Amino acid sequence: MRGILAERSWAVMVPVLAFPPVFWALGLGQNSFLTAALFGAGTLWIDRRPILAGLCFGALCYKPHFGLLVPVALLAGGRWRTLAAAFGSVIALCGLSLIFFGWETWHAFLVAAGGSHATYESGRINLGALVTPFGGVLLAGGAPRAAYLTQAVATLGAAIVVAIVWRRDLPPPIRAATLAAATLVAIPVALIYDLMVAGVAAAWLVRDPAGLAGWEKVVLAALFVLSMVPPGLAEALHFPSGPITTLSLLALIAGRSLPRFSTTRTATTLAG
């Protein structure tokens, strides 16, 4: 986070550590610090150290759905070295796990993954903890089929936004923020502690040389507060605070991308 924010002082960690998902991750003993670190390092190093960035992106295979949009970004941006490193990292890590832990562990993983949809559809977990469009529909009382359809539309939309932003090679803060924020919208299962990745997206927004408008600062502050809502309260009120947070963050970033997309397209046309 210090690298993303380009701050040498450790004082910058005070607001970072005050981010509510930090406490959800600590209190629930979850691995979202690792996920956020891999996203942060991958996006920070992609221009200067593409191979190292690819290794970080590939390591997301420990929680594979979080890498869903990484190939979209790398393919759209023509980041072939990073893509190759990520692919090699996945193969190496999967191969090592197979060697050290055997096929039985992989079999158990696949069985658990194959049956996980029943857990989330039935509400056996707190639906207020989900931060995805899928979870928002279920929390609002929608049927699983409607939740999956909504999620499919959201996933496609998020992928398109990432592809456009990375294809146009917009400034690094916008590219990185888009990938991190879109990932939380694109995957069906992400919980409140996974908003650590949203913290990475927000940090990149702060880093953007163009600066934040006053209303954008207000939106970020509101999303900061919204991430404090306990899952139990969200479920009791049928209030999808998590999905509102992730969708609003992506919308904010996409809104900042549009003027730059138009400028890039105009410059390309004039050059042609």
N, C-alpha and C positions, 0 to 999 in steps of 0.2 A: 504493500500500500504506500509506503514511503517512496518507492521507486515510481509508482504510477503518479503520485501527487508531486513528484520532483521536489520533495522537501527533505533536507538533510537533518533537520531538527526532529527529535523524538516527540516534541510537543504535539505534532500532528496526530499522534496516535491516541490522544485524549478523545477527540470526537469520533475517531474510528472505533475505539473500544466502547464508546457509548452507544453504538448502533445496536438496537434491540435484538436482532438475530444473533449477535454475539452471545447474549445471555441465554437465548433459547438453545443454541448449540452446546454451550457449557452445561446448562442445567439438564439437558436430555442426553448428554454424552454422545453427540453425533459427529459425523466425519465431514461436515460442511466446511470446516476450516481448510481441510486438504483440497476439497473441490474448488473453493475460492482461490486458494494459493496457486493451483495449477492453471486456472483461468487467468488469474492476474499475471503470473509469470509468462504464460504463453503469449498473451496479448502485448505484454511489455517488451518481450524479446523478439517478436516476429520480424521486425524490420532490421535489427542489428545482429541478431543471432538466430537465424531461421531454423537451424538444425536443433538447437536447444529448445526453441519454442515448440518444434514438432514433437520432441520427446515429452514435453509437459502435456501437450494436447493428447498425445497417445496414452499417457498415464491415466487419463480420464476413463479408460476402459475398466478401471476398478469399479466405476459406477457408470456403466456404458451409455445409458440414455442421456447423460449430460454431454456426451460428445456428438449428439445427433446432428447439430448444425455446423460443427467444425469442418467436415468435408465440404459442405456447401460454401462456406466462406473461403476456404483454401482453393477450391476449384474455381470459384467465380473470380478470385483475385489472382489466379495464376501462380500461387505460392507452391510450386512443385517440390522444392527442397523440403519445405516444412511438411507438406503432405506425405512425402516419402519417409521422412523421419518419424512422423506420427504413425504411419502404417507399420514401419519397422518396430517401433516401440510397442505397439499392440501385439504384434506377433511374438516379440521377445518375452513380454510379460506373461502372455497367455501360455507360451511354451514353458517358461520357468515354473509357472503355477502347476502345470500338468506334470512336470518332472518331479517337483517337490511334494505335491499333495495328492497326485493321482487322479484318475478318471472319476473316482467316486465323488470327489468334491465337486467336479464339474457337473456330474449327473444331478447331484443334490441341488446345485445352483439352478440348473435348467428346469428341474421339477418345481422348485419354489417360484421361479419367475413365471412359469407357465400357469400356475394357479393363483398368482398374486392378484389378478383382476377381480376375482371373487371377493377378496378381502376389501378392496376399495369400493367396489360396487355396492356391497352389502352395508357399508358404513360401520364395519367392525373397528375401524380406526376413526378418530375424531375428524369428521369432515371439515370442521373449522380450521384444521391445521393445513389443509391443502391450499396451495397458492396458484393453482393452474385453472384454466377455463373448465376443464373436466370436473375439478372439485367444486368450482363455483356453481355449475349447473346442478350437481348432486345436492349441494348444500341448500339450494333454492327449492329443492323438492322435485327436480326433474328426473326423468327416467334415465337409466344407464345408456340407452340407445341415443337419446338426445345429448347426453354428456359426451359420448364418443363422437357424434357428428360435429358438435361445437368444437371439440378439441381438434378434430381433423381440419376444420376451416382455420382455426387459430394457428395450427402447425404450418399449414400451407402459406398462410399470410406472413408468419414470422420468417419462414424460409425465403420467401420472395424479397422481403425487406433486407435480409442479410445478403442475399445474392446481389441485389442492386447496389447496396452500399459498398460492398467489397469489389464488385465489378468496376465501379466508378473510381475506386481507389481514393475514397474520401480521406480526410486527415486521420491519423492514427487514433486519436481519442474517440472520434465518432465511430470508426470501424470496430474498435474494441468494445465500446459501450453497447453498440448494437448487437454484437454477438453474444455478450453476456446477458443482456436483458431479454433478447429474443429466445434464448435457450430456456428460460424459465416459463415462457409462454408456450413454447413448442412441445414440451414434454408433458405427458398426462399426469405424472406423479412427481411432485416436488412439494416438500412440506415447509413449514414456517422457518425452520433452521436453515433451509437451503437458500433463504433470502440473503445469505452471506454473499452469494454471487451477484445479487442486486447491488450490494455494497461496492463491488468491484466496478459495476457499470456506473454507479453514481460518482465514484472517484474519478473515472475517466471523463465524465461530464465536467467535473470541477476543473480538471486539467486542460480542457479545451481552451486554446488561446483566444477564441472568439468571446469567451466570457459568458456568464449566465445573465439573462434578463431578470429583472426583479420578480416578475410573475413566475419564472422558472424556479427561482430560489424558494418561492412560497410553495410551489408544487412539491419540490423535493422535501421541504420541511414537513408538509402534510403527509407525504408518504412515509417519512421517518416516524411520525406519530402513529400512523395507521398500522405500521408493522409491530406496534406494541400490543395490539388487541389480542388477548389470550384466546387460544383456540376454543376453549369451553364457552366463552362469551359469544364468539362468532357463531358457534353452532347453536347456542340457545336462541340467538336473535335471528338466525338464518341470514347473517350478514357476511358476504364473501369478502372480507377485508384483504385477505391474501391475494386472490385473483385481481381485485381492483388495484392493488399495489403493483403487481407485475405488468398488467396491461397498461396502466397509466404511465409507468416508467418507460415502456417500449414506445408508447405513443409520443411521449415527450421527446425521446431521442429521435424518432422518425420525423417529427416535426422540425427538429433542428437540421436534419439531413436534407430535407426537400429543397431549401434555397441553394444549398451547395450543389445538389444534384443538377438543378437548373443552370447554375453558373458553369459547372463542368461541361454540361451538354452544349451550352452556348459557345464556350471557348473552343470546344471540339469542332463545332459547325464552322466557326470563323476560320479556324486553322485549315479546315478542309477547303 
